[in-house]
């Protein structure tokens, strides 16, 4: 009887606390969920960058819009006004 109880306790300890036990499994599942979320974010970002590359290759309007927003470029004959908040 005592041997059976000791065996049962030993198996339970291994089931829950070993490096292949239930607690380790839970930790791995948590890490997997974090990695999947990170991967989803990167896929979204890559899709956005791909759309931007296609737009920049397809015509000058995307290049002009980017030059205006990022570099502050102005066409000849235009007047630039800078409005600052109070």
HUGIWO-V236211 format. One record per backbone hydrogen bond with DSSP energy under -0.5 kcal/mol. CO is the residue of the C=O (numbers start at 1). NH is the residue of the N-H. Records with the same first field share a line. If there is no record, write none. Layout:
CO: NH / NH
This chain:
1: 5
2: 6
3: 7
4: 8
5: 9
6: 10
7: 11
8: 12
9: 13
10: 14
11: 15
12: 16
13: 17
14: 18
15: 22
16: 23
18: 21
21: 25
22: 26
23: 27
24: 28
25: 29
26: 30
27: 31
28: 32
29: 33
30: 34
31: 35
32: 36
33: 37
34: 38
35: 39
36: 40
37: 41
38: 42
39: 43
40: 44
41: 45
42: 46
43: 47
44: 48
45: 49
46: 50
47: 51
48: 52
49: 53
50: 54
51: 55
52: 56
53: 57
54: 58
55: 59
59: 63
60: 64
61: 65
62: 66
63: 67
64: 68
65: 69
66: 70 / 71
67: 71 / 73
68: 72
75: 78
81: 83
82: 84
